[in-house]
Amino acid sequence: MMRKVPLIVILGSTGTGKTKLSLELAERFGGEIISADSMQVYTNLDIATAKATKEEQARARHHLLDVATPAEPFTVTHFRNAALPIIERLLTKSTPPIVVGGTNYYIESLLWDILVDTQEGDSKNSSLLTQQLADETLAAMTTAALHQHLASIDAGSANRIHPNNRRKILRAIEVYQGTGQTLTEKLAEQRQRPGGNRLGGPLRYPHTILLWLRCQQDVLNARLDGRVDGMLQQGLLKELRQFHDENKAVTVQAYTSGVLQTIGYKEFVPYLMKHNEQQDEQIEEYLRTHAYRLPSKEELKQEGLPVGIDLLRACCDELKLVTRRYSKKQIKWINNRFLGSKDRQVPDLYELDTSDVSAWPAAVYQRAEFIVESYRSGQLCEIEPMAKRVHPGADLNEETSNFCAICERHFVGEYQWGLHLKSNKHKRRREAKRRKEREQEQEAERQQSTADKVFVNETKPETLA
């Protein structure tokens, strides 16, 4: 019997065990791992980005780790262009590609034809463009000015992209300047292809298995907090200091577009900027003698603590908060883009519960193995995939903008606009505005009444004594 060779994709929030499962499946099925993590593509910061260790990488071949430096940009387009040839080569050899990572947009770029290149080899229309702007000019423009410029060349994209989203605005402008076509036109071409939908083009690989590692949120939060504490013991502070010192010359723009905005680095910038390696060593000594446990808020009031440990504690707390928030964002993305897309071709998505680490062999690995083996052998899988659901905004126009004058905020899409209008925050501000207007009207009426009385008194004829 001819065995199918599927593309195996492991999704999940930070801390759910994606690396562990990818290694187990790679060893079981002879696969190779493709990292889909937007921060692990960069050299260094191995601890901060929870990169697979050298020992783990030795268990199976890994791709797209340490392929860029902080000084160079690495976008989702770079990732797609690097990953697709690897997948094609592996499938040709009947070797299962195992895509694993928490950057869901990276994974989407592989599964569906959704990206638009900003350059074309032979742009016949580029010479006809009358509104070309130099890169230096674009960089110097405010985000509001960029959005106005985009509206003049591509009204559809200006309506679809939030006025504050500088990165997406610039990308839409770059598409027009590099290809001679608007982003709106190119997206329309994608959507009109067989299998296309409002999110872009069709599914690229029909033989795909999606494994979603889930974890109870309270368990995951505790796991994420413990993970941060464990990073300190692994040498996080030393790694961050070395990285910070080596990249002081990197441009300011990199702090918003590259590895310098990594969760796990940017949270520590306040400490790294204020203190030096001498303080690091004193704190490391303290941590070694206290089982790598940072002092509590009450303990921070004690005397004799290393200088800077209070700020380091605040940075760690911020990292824990941001990591928990990011994990929820990852879950929301998968629910909306993988399970809640009404007209999108989405492969079956299987849920694996990683809440109980002791139950991993039966609850996670064996189930994943059975799902993959059933698919490869063409047998009916007894494990049911997750049911698709209908997003409440599925039939609404998501490419229109609205501005709330009361809250002074822009909203893209009818769904978000509807949620805002129903929100308590908007209702409170609306009522506050109405109350203020009523008070102003009452004050105006009072002043007018007073003025009328004065006028009557001043014009009343004097009476004779």
Secondary structure, 3 states (H helix, E strand, C coil): CCCCCCEEEEEECCCCCHHHHHHHHHHHHCCEEEECCCCCCECCCCCCCCCCCHHHHHHCCEECCCCECCCCCCCHHHHHHHHHHHHHHHHHCCCCEEEECCCHHHHHHHHECCCCCCCCCCCCCHHHCCCCCCHHHHHHCCHHHHHHHHHHHCHHHHHHCCCCCHHHHHHHHHHHHHHCCCHHHHHHHHHHCCCCECCECCECCCCEEEEEEECCHHHHHHHHHHHHHHHHHHCHHHHHHHHHHHCCCCCCCHHHHCHHHCCCCHHHHHHHHHCCHHHHHHHHHHHHHCCCCCCCCCHHHCCCCCCCHHHHHHHHHHHHHHHHHHHHHHHHHHHHHHHCCCCCCCCCEEEEECCCHHHHHHHHHHHHHHHHHHHHHCCCCCCCCCCCCCCCCCCCCCCCEEEECCCCEEEECHHHHHHHHHCHHHHHHHHHHHHHHHHHHHHHHHHHHHHHHHHHHHHCCCCCC
